[in-house]
Amino acid sequence: ITMGTSSESLQGEALSTVDSLCKKLQEEKEEKRMLIEQNKHLLQALKNMGNAPPMTVIDPPEVLSQEKINEYAKI
């Protein structure tokens, strides 16, 4: 009986671990999707201004100078 109980509780633990890992992955996917969407909007805005070639790579936030941030903010 004790053996059965311990293996059942182990199984339960494993399942809840898998469950929380899945939730974490789902959240990360959602964050990435939102970032991609934001970048698309930014890219589209730049294209609309007519000063961006079709495939512009926007500098990562750490690299952006204050002037660039202000430029983007004006859009």
N, C-alpha and C positions, 0 to 999 in steps of 0.2 A: 504493500500500500504506500509506504514512504517513498519507494523508488518511483512509483507512478506519479505521485504528487510532485516530486522534485523535477521529473522530466516534463511534466505539464507546465510547471511554473517557468522552467527554462524556455519552453516553447512559447509561452506567453510573453516572456521578456524579449525573445528573439523577434517575435511578431511586432511588438510595440517599437522595438529599435528600427526594424525595417520600415514601419509605418512613419516614424518621425524622420527617417532619412528621406523617404519619398516626399514628405511634406516640405522638407528643406530644399530638395531638388526642385520641386514645383515652384517654390518661392523664388529661387535663384533664376529659374527659367523666365518667370514673370518679370523680374527686375531687368533681365537682359532684353526681353522683348520691349519693355517700356523705353529703355535706353536707345534701342534701335529705332523705335518710333520717333523719339525726340530728335535723333540725328537726322532721320528722313525729313522731318519738318524743317529743321535748320538748313539742311542741304537745299530743300525746295525753295526756302526763302532766299537763300543766296543766289540760286539759279534765277529766280524771279527778278532779282536786282540786276541780272545780266553780267555779273562780274565773276561767275564761277563756271569753269568747264564742267561737263557732265559728271565726271568722277572726281570731285574734290575731296581730299582727305582733310578733315577738320582736325586741328591740333588737339591733343588730349588736354583736358582742363588745366592740369598742372603747368602746361607750357604756355598757356594763353597769357599774353601781356594784358595789363589793365586797359590799354587802348582797344585791343581786340575785343575784350569782354564788353566794353562800352559800345563798340560797333555792333556786336551781336545783339546787345540789349535794345538797340534802337529799332531793330527789325520788327 
